[in-house]
Amino acid sequence: MPGQLRIAPATIERLASLPSWFSTPEALAQWGGSGLSFPLDTDQIEAMLAETRTSPPLRLAFVGLIEGETVAHAQVALDWTDGVARLARFVVSPAHRGQGLARPFLADVFARLDAVGDFPRLELNVYTFNTSAIALYESLGFVREGIRRSSVKVGNARWDTAIYAIIRER
Ligand SMILES: CC(C)(COP(=O)(O)OP(=O)(O)OC[C@H]1O[C@@H](n2cnc3c(N)ncnc32)[C@H](O)[C@@H]1OP(=O)(O)O)[C@@H](O)C(=O)NCCC(=O)NCCS
């Protein structure tokens, strides 16, 4: 029986295992986009976390912990001008997938987002082949708004990006 999931701010120490979750350039790009270099390293993680320390923060970054072990990670990019928050770089550790952690973790992430400010539009990008993530997002009420065809180059492949959003009443 797994222990209780709790959410905490992401730190470089809490993300020490994150690079090992992505075993190929494609897996890294599926999670973090084509702008990252494989393998993920501390410098790239630190650059993401630096955006959480601006004032106001440009990004929120969280980990899901079970008994002190990092089992999930997500970031939320914040557009304060327009009140748009973009869920990004969401992942559950390979060893913990398929155990129902994604929804409770995201619920905690969205609660933390609401504590930070008013973001009526919550959006995300997901590659169209990522059927498990798409099933999850659609089950949470995200609505597909369109597809940016052939928008990302990974190796010799080009991927289509689906844009999803929820317009939230508060
Ligand atoms: C997407 C991801 C976060 C889901 O995490 P998870 O812990 O496996 O998900 P859960 O076990 O909590 O399942 C939640 C829902 O996700 C969907 N899902 C998860 N695994 C699935 C699979 N193999 N096939 C289809 N749907 C799946 C289902 O809707 C599921 O709900 P259900 O069990 O009620 O049907 C995980 O697969 C992952 O980390 N993928 C790699 C990184 C990534 O692609 N991130 C998304 C970037 S946009």
The ligand as an SDF file (V2000), in Angstrom:
LIG
                    3D

 48 50  0  0  0  0  0  0  0  0999 V2000
    0.5180   11.1200  -18.5010 C   0  0  0  0  0  0  0  0  0  0  0  0
    0.9870   10.6010  -17.1450 C   0  0  0  0  0  0  0  0  0  0  0  0
    1.3900   11.7870  -16.2780 C   0  0  0  0  0  0  0  0  0  0  0  0
   -0.1660    9.8520  -16.4670 C   0  0  0  0  0  0  0  0  0  0  0  0
    0.2550    9.4970  -15.1760 O   0  0  0  0  0  0  0  0  0  0  0  0
   -0.2480    8.1470  -14.4520 P   0  0  0  0  0  0  0  0  0  0  0  0
    0.2250    8.1930  -13.0430 O   0  0  0  0  0  0  0  0  0  0  0  0
    0.1490    6.9680  -15.2530 O   0  0  0  0  0  0  0  0  0  0  0  0
   -1.8270    8.2960  -14.5260 O   0  0  0  0  0  0  0  0  0  0  0  0
   -2.9060    7.6550  -13.5350 P   0  0  0  0  0  0  0  0  0  0  0  0
   -2.5550    6.2460  -13.2080 O   0  0  0  0  0  0  0  0  0  0  0  0
   -3.1170    8.5630  -12.3830 O   0  0  0  0  0  0  0  0  0  0  0  0
   -4.1810    7.6630  -14.4970 O   0  0  0  0  0  0  0  0  0  0  0  0
   -4.9320    8.8510  -14.6700 C   0  0  0  0  0  0  0  0  0  0  0  0
   -5.6040    8.8180  -16.0230 C   0  0  0  0  0  0  0  0  0  0  0  0
   -4.6120    8.9580  -17.0570 O   0  0  0  0  0  0  0  0  0  0  0  0
   -5.0560    8.2280  -18.2260 C   0  0  0  0  0  0  0  0  0  0  0  0
   -4.1000    7.1440  -18.4650 N   0  0  0  0  0  0  0  0  0  0  0  0
   -3.0410    6.8020  -17.6950 C   0  0  0  0  0  0  0  0  0  0  0  0
   -2.3780    5.7820  -18.2670 N   0  0  0  0  0  0  0  0  0  0  0  0
   -3.0370    5.4800  -19.4150 C   0  0  0  0  0  0  0  0  0  0  0  0
   -2.8250    4.5360  -20.4610 C   0  0  0  0  0  0  0  0  0  0  0  0
   -1.7990    3.6730  -20.4340 N   0  0  0  0  0  0  0  0  0  0  0  0
   -3.6950    4.5300  -21.4920 N   0  0  0  0  0  0  0  0  0  0  0  0
   -4.7180    5.4070  -21.5570 C   0  0  0  0  0  0  0  0  0  0  0  0
   -4.9800    6.3290  -20.5720 N   0  0  0  0  0  0  0  0  0  0  0  0
   -4.1440    6.3500  -19.5390 C   0  0  0  0  0  0  0  0  0  0  0  0
   -6.4240    7.6800  -17.8890 C   0  0  0  0  0  0  0  0  0  0  0  0
   -7.3810    8.6680  -18.2380 O   0  0  0  0  0  0  0  0  0  0  0  0
   -6.3280    7.5430  -16.3740 C   0  0  0  0  0  0  0  0  0  0  0  0
   -7.5660    7.5310  -15.7510 O   0  0  0  0  0  0  0  0  0  0  0  0
   -8.3700    6.1320  -15.4890 P   0  0  0  0  0  0  0  0  0  0  0  0
   -7.3970    5.2330  -14.8030 O   0  0  0  0  0  0  0  0  0  0  0  0
   -9.5060    6.5680  -14.6280 O   0  0  0  0  0  0  0  0  0  0  0  0
   -8.7580    5.6470  -16.8390 O   0  0  0  0  0  0  0  0  0  0  0  0
    2.1790    9.6190  -17.3010 C   0  0  0  0  0  0  0  0  0  0  0  0
    1.8500    8.6590  -18.2850 O   0  0  0  0  0  0  0  0  0  0  0  0
    3.4940   10.2480  -17.6650 C   0  0  0  0  0  0  0  0  0  0  0  0
    4.2330   10.7300  -16.8120 O   0  0  0  0  0  0  0  0  0  0  0  0
    3.8510   10.2590  -18.9780 N   0  0  0  0  0  0  0  0  0  0  0  0
    5.1760   10.7130  -19.4330 C   0  0  0  0  0  0  0  0  0  0  0  0
    5.3000   12.2310  -19.3850 C   0  0  0  0  0  0  0  0  0  0  0  0
    4.2230   12.9110  -20.2060 C   0  0  0  0  0  0  0  0  0  0  0  0
    3.9340   12.5250  -21.3260 O   0  0  0  0  0  0  0  0  0  0  0  0
    3.6380   13.9690  -19.6190 N   0  0  0  0  0  0  0  0  0  0  0  0
    2.5910   14.7280  -20.2520 C   0  0  0  0  0  0  0  0  0  0  0  0
    3.1630   15.8290  -21.0470 C   0  0  0  0  0  0  0  0  0  0  0  0
    1.8540   16.8210  -21.8150 S   0  0  0  0  0  0  0  0  0  0  0  0
  1  2  1  0
  2  3  1  0
  2  4  1  0
  2 36  1  0
  4  5  1  0
  5  6  1  0
  6  7  2  0
  6  8  1  0
  6  9  1  0
  9 10  1  0
 10 11  2  0
 10 12  1  0
 10 13  1  0
 13 14  1  0
 14 15  1  0
 15 16  1  0
 15 30  1  0
 16 17  1  0
 17 18  1  0
 17 28  1  0
 18 19  1  0
 18 27  1  0
 19 20  2  0
 20 21  1  0
 21 22  1  0
 21 27  2  0
 22 23  1  0
 22 24  2  0
 24 25  1  0
 25 26  2  0
 26 27  1  0
 28 29  1  0
 28 30  1  0
 30 31  1  0
 31 32  1  0
 32 33  2  0
 32 34  1  0
 32 35  1  0
 36 37  1  0
 36 38  1  0
 38 39  2  0
 38 40  1  0
 40 41  1  0
 41 42  1  0
 42 43  1  0
 43 44  2  0
 43 45  1  0
 45 46  1  0
 46 47  1  0
 47 48  1  0
M  END
$$$$
